[in-house]
Amino acid sequence: MRWQSGKLLHSAIRTFTSAAVSQTSSKLRSIRYGRVTLLVSGGVALYTSCNGIVSAARKSTIYDSFMAQPITDVSTLEKNPNDMKTKMELLIMKIQNDFCRALENEENGAKFLVDRWSRHNPDEGGGITCVLQDGKTFEKAGVNITVMRAPLSKPLQASMRARGKDLPDDKKFTFFAAGISSVIHPRNAHVPTIHFNYRYFEVQDEEGNNKHWWFGGGTDLTPYYLEEEDVRHFHSTLKGACDRHNPDYYPKYKKWCDYYFFVKHRGESRGVGGIFFDDLEASDPNDIFGFVKDCAESVIPSYVPLVKKHKNDEVSPAERDWQLLRRGRYVEFNLVYDRGTKFGFATPNARIESILMSLPLTARWEYMHKPEPGSREAKITEVLKNPKDWV
């Protein structure tokens, strides 16, 4: 069922006391319905019956199901339910919560630390960084959302012009960006690492002209040992999400992913791919939003079954060393090539902790390391050097 933002926001603010609560902020109000009194203050309703029995119930809204409150003021979201900025922020908030809870279910009590932060200028937005470290299943798991409104720096303007955006050089621009980014580094060497990122950008000049918008994102898998059945499951799930919108999407974006996540100085891919796209535009942004939503919602069914399957596998010291070596290659890509990391570092007053959330707790580099011919390490290395079709 499609997530209809208008209905979503309506249900978010609808309660049986909505008429009264909508006029109430920090002030305490008393509203009588027959023999029941409701005291409403700050979103908390205290029900007092004639028998003197007092109970408390928090007003339930869609925002209560998120890891934290939205970055954008709730009143702004509710006033603009059809604005793509609103729809994208609510989507990434939901995806963050759903994925974090799914990962916590694979742990032995470990929970995500939730860090809601603001930029140096709070009017420019902020983010919610959720990190789980030193868990039984996940050595480090990060799920980060960012919602920003800020001036577009000259280096970023030049970067966007290089990607075909028509931004007059004599104009000052502001941008809106809303995105979710996640990297999961499992403890067990037989559980793959996963990365996904889905984002929306709007750019316009100070007069509100020269407006551009686009979507980008993707999901990719980085196993340390090759289990072809697992890789086929992963790719089949992503293909299903793509095929619901256009049968040409999966082969096109799978090829783009293989190209984008290629570590040029190593001559190998970072992993076994997935899908990747950027600068997606259309006459109706809702068409692409639906596609992005389906892709984001495919992350859990594509990945969590692999976690369940392998999280208790035995791991030898040699397999652990190989895992750490491959993590080193992961770090190299993120610091040298990744566009999101570069954008973060180029943004004034960037929050470095959140930008480097994708890095593992531990990694390893060995001089001139080569896997033994015929080994399982050599098998996956061959696939990384020569990407293949999985479905």
Protein Blocks (a to p, Z undefined) as FASTA:
>chain_A
ZZdfklmmmmmmgcfklmmmmmpckbccdddehjaccddeehiacdddfkopacdddddd
fklmpmbdcfbdfklmmmmmmbmklmmmmmmmmmmmmmmmmmmmmpghiacdddddddfb
lmnopadddddehifklmbdcdddddddddddfklmmmmmmnopacdfkbccdddddddd
dddddfblkbccddddddddddddfkopaiacddedddddddfbdcfklmmmmmmmmmmm
mmmmomklmmmmmmmmmmmmpcfknopafblojaddehiacfblklmmmmmmmmmmmmmm
mmmmmmmmmmmpccdfklmmmmmmmmmmmmmmmmmmmmklmmmmmpghiafklmmmmpcf
bdcddehiacdehiaklmmmmmmmmccdfZZ
